[in-house]
Amino acid sequence: MRHSCKTIALLVAAGLLAGAGKPKAADPRTVAEWTVKPGETLSGIARKVEVPRILIIEANGLKEPYQVRKGQVLVIPRRRFHTVKDGETGFGLAFDYGVPWPQIAMANGLSHDAKVQVGQKLAIPTPAKPRAVEQAVKAAEQDAREEVGAKLAGQAPVRFAWPVAGAVRRSFAPRGQSGTHDGIDIPGDPGTAIRAAAPGTVAYAAREPRTYGNLVIIEHGKGWFSAYGKLQKVTVRKGEKVRGGERIGLMGDTGSTPQTELHFEIRRKTVPLDPLLLLPARP
């Protein structure tokens, strides 16, 4: 599934939907981030992404002689645009682009509770720098993964449990790294019960028109959300309160990739976190 980076705006800041399959190659003329490849120069990157070199320098706080290194992630300052299609919501767009709905609304002169209209052209702003929470998580993950997991678990208002049994086929990969993936994928048999990872309120229970297929998103309070994609069938309704371990749907393959599996995410507001840091160790 597409992660771009493959409604909760109304649920705080909106912004999930990353994806669960093999990522598609992004158009250099539209990307908001660029990971430096071997042999690339800042001038060459500027030509590829079609953004003036000076703007990239300013957006990333680069110093003379403005050299870039392999693996370095550069923010590409640009304004993207999206034309609203049938079935799309501000919530879904915010999660898809990873930009909080209030920021999108402000960029378009809309109120935070405004509803998008089919055919409406929206400017999608690019954050000037990563959100503080995301920065803290990435830095801590590099230093001590277990310590980060304990810290995040302590911040969460609930304890998360595995939504389904099975081995992880594809792991979480932070944005800005190769093969970005906002959650984990767990294969299984069609129709296997998928259960709420923690108690909460169903914030979304419908088909997501782009990549997630049948999708359930549960709000757990204090800006924490869990998402369950590619479901064969959704068995809960928006606004319904669910218990931890309660069935919310059946495993399927309704997303943009053919595998029968659950695509599972945990987010703190709009920031995707590695579910394995928050789930208990497998017995």
C-alpha positions in Angstrom: 0.0 0.0 0.0 1.1 3.5 -0.6 2.5 5.0 2.5 2.8 8.7 2.0 3.3 8.3 3.1 0.9 4.2 1.9 -12.1 12.5 9.4 -9.9 12.0 12.5 -9.3 15.7 12.0 -12.6 15.8 13.7 -10.9 13.5 16.2 -8.1 15.9 17.1 -5.6 16.2 14.3 -6.5 13.5 11.8 -3.8 11.8 9.7 -3.4 8.1 9.4 -3.5 5.8 6.4 -0.2 4.8 5.3 -0.3 1.5 3.6 0.5 -2.1 3.6 2.0 -3.4 0.5 4.9 -2.7 -1.8 5.3 1.1 -2.0 5.0 2.8 -5.4 7.8 5.0 -6.7 7.0 8.6 -6.0 7.1 11.4 -8.6 10.2 13.5 -7.7 8.2 16.6 -8.7 5.6 16.0 -5.9 7.5 14.5 -3.0 7.7 16.3 0.3 10.9 14.5 1.4 14.0 13.2 -0.4 16.4 10.6 0.9 19.9 11.3 -0.6 21.2 8.5 -2.8 24.9 7.7 -3.4 26.6 10.3 -5.6 23.8 12.9 -5.5 24.4 16.6 -5.0 22.1 19.3 -3.7 22.0 20.9 -7.1 21.1 17.6 -8.8 18.4 17.0 -6.2 17.0 20.5 -6.7 16.7 19.8 -10.5 15.0 16.5 -9.9 12.4 17.8 -7.5 12.0 21.1 -9.4 12.4 23.2 -6.3 15.0 26.0 -6.1 18.2 25.0 -4.4 18.1 28.0 -2.0 14.6 27.0 -0.7 15.9 23.5 0.1 18.9 25.0 1.9 16.6 27.3 4.0 14.0 24.6 4.8 16.7 22.2 6.1 19.0 24.7 7.8 22.0 23.6 5.7 25.3 25.3 6.1 28.1 26.0 3.6 29.4 24.3 1.6 25.9 22.8 1.4 27.1 19.2 1.0 24.6 16.4 1.5 25.4 12.8 2.5 24.0 9.4 1.6 20.8 8.5 3.6 20.2 12.1 4.6 16.5 13.0 4.5 15.8 16.5 3.1 12.5 18.3 3.5 11.3 19.5 0.1 9.4 22.7 0.7 6.4 22.8 -1.7 2.7 23.1 -1.6 0.9 20.0 -2.9 -2.7 20.1 -4.1 -5.4 17.5 -3.9 -8.8 17.4 -5.7 -11.4 15.8 -3.4 -13.0 12.7 -4.8 -16.3 11.0 -4.0 -16.1 9.3 -0.6 -13.1 11.2 0.7 -13.1 13.1 4.0 -10.9 15.6 5.7 -10.0 12.9 8.1 -8.9 10.5 5.5 -6.9 13.1 3.6 -5.1 14.2 6.8 -4.2 10.6 7.6 -3.2 9.9 4.0 -0.9 12.9 3.7 0.3 12.7 7.3 -0.6 16.4 7.9 -3.0 17.3 10.7 -6.4 18.5 9.4 -6.2 21.8 11.3 -3.1 22.6 9.2 -4.8 21.7 6.0 -7.9 23.7 6.9 -5.8 26.7 7.9 -3.9 26.6 4.6 -7.2 26.7 2.7 -9.0 29.3 4.8 -11.5 26.7 6.2 -12.8 26.2 9.8 -11.5 23.1 11.6 -15.0 21.5 11.5 -15.5 22.2 7.8 -16.5 19.2 5.5 -14.7 18.8 2.2 -16.7 18.8 -1.0 -16.3 16.6 -4.1 -14.2 18.5 -6.7 -12.8 20.9 -4.1 -9.1 21.6 -4.7 -7.1 21.7 -1.4 -3.6 22.9 -0.8 -1.7 20.3 1.3 1.0 22.1 3.3 4.4 20.5 4.0 5.5 20.8 7.6 8.7 22.8 7.8 10.2 20.2 10.2 9.2 16.9 11.8 6.7 17.0 14.6 8.4 17.0 18.1 6.9 13.7 19.1 8.1 12.0 15.9 11.6 13.5 16.4 11.7 12.2 20.0 10.6 8.7 19.0 13.1 8.4 16.1 16.0 9.6 18.3 15.1 7.3 21.1 14.6 4.3 18.8 18.1 4.6 17.7 19.5 4.7 21.2 17.4 2.2 23.1 14.4 0.5 21.5 13.2 -1.2 24.7 13.5 2.0 26.7 11.4 3.8 24.1 8.7 1.1 24.2 8.5 1.5 28.0 8.2 5.2 27.7 5.5 5.2 25.0 3.5 2.5 26.8 3.6 4.7 29.9 2.2 7.6 27.9 -0.7 5.6 26.4 -4.0 5.7 28.3 -4.6 2.0 27.6 -2.6 -1.2 27.2 -2.6 -2.6 23.7 -2.9 -6.3 22.9 -2.4 -8.2 19.7 -5.5 -7.8 17.4 -4.9 -11.2 15.9 -2.6 -14.2 16.2 0.1 -14.7 13.7 3.6 -13.8 12.6 4.4 -10.3 11.3 5.0 -10.4 7.5 6.1 -6.8 7.2 7.4 -4.6 10.0 7.1 -0.9 10.8 9.6 1.5 9.0 9.7 5.2 10.0 9.0 7.8 7.5 12.1 9.1 5.8 13.7 5.7 5.6 13.7 3.3 2.7 10.6 1.2 2.5 8.6 3.4 4.8 5.7 1.5 6.4 3.4 3.1 9.0 2.3 -0.2 10.7 2.7 -3.9 10.6 1.1 -6.6 8.4 -0.1 -9.9 9.9 -1.2 -12.6 7.4 -4.0 -15.1 8.2 -6.9 -17.0 6.9 -9.9 -15.1 5.3 -12.6 -14.5 7.9 -10.3 -14.7 10.9 -11.7 -12.5 13.7 -9.9 -9.2 14.2 -10.2 -7.8 17.7 -9.8 -4.4 19.2 -6.3 -4.0 20.6 -7.7 -1.8 23.4 -11.0 -0.4 24.6 -12.2 2.8 22.9 -14.7 4.4 20.6 -15.0 3.6 16.9 -14.0 6.7 15.0 -14.2 5.2 11.5 -15.9 2.1 10.2 -16.2 2.0 6.4 -14.3 1.4 3.2 -11.4 3.7 2.6 -11.4 4.5 -1.1 -7.7 4.5 -1.8 -5.5 1.9 -0.2 -6.8 0.5 3.1 -9.9 -1.3 1.9 -12.4 -1.9 4.7 -11.0 0.1 7.6 -11.8 0.5 11.3 -10.1 3.2 13.4 -10.6 3.2 17.2 -10.0 6.3 19.4 -8.5 5.4 22.8 -8.3 8.9 24.3 -5.6 11.5 24.8 -4.8 11.5 21.0 -4.2 7.8 20.7 -5.7 5.7 17.8 -5.4 2.2 16.4 -6.3 1.3 12.8 -7.2 -2.1 11.2 -7.1 -2.2 7.4 -7.9 -4.7 4.6 -10.8 -6.2 6.5 -13.1 -8.6 4.6 -16.0 -7.3 6.7 -16.5 -4.6 9.4 -18.6 -5.7 12.3 -18.8 -2.4 14.3 -20.3 1.0 13.7 -18.9 4.5 14.0 -19.5 5.9 17.4 -19.8 2.5 19.0 -17.9 1.8 22.2 -15.8 -1.4 22.1 -14.0 -3.4 24.7 -10.5 -4.6 24.4 -10.5 -8.0 22.6 -14.0 -7.4 21.1 -14.4 -8.5 17.5 -14.4 -5.5 15.2 -14.1 -7.2 11.8 -12.9 -10.2 9.7 -9.5 -10.6 8.1 -9.5 -10.0 4.3 -7.7 -8.6 1.3 -9.8 -5.5 0.4 -6.8 -3.2 0.3 -4.6 -2.2 -2.6 -2.4 -5.3 -2.2 -3.5 -8.9 -2.8 -2.4 -10.5 0.4 -5.0 -11.7 3.0 -3.7 -10.0 6.1 -4.4 -7.4 8.7 -2.7 -4.0 8.3 -2.4 -2.6 11.9 -1.3 0.8 13.0 -1.0 2.7 16.3 -0.8 6.5 16.2 -0.3 9.3 18.7 -2.3 12.0 17.0 -0.9 12.0 13.5 2.4 10.4 14.3 2.7 6.7 13.4 4.5 4.6 16.0 5.9 1.1 15.8 3.2 -1.2 17.2 5.8 -3.7 18.3 7.0 -1.1 20.9 3.5 -1.0 22.4 2.3 -4.6 22.0 3.3 -7.3 24.6 6.0 -9.8 23.6 4.7 -12.9 21.9 4.7 -15.9 24.3 
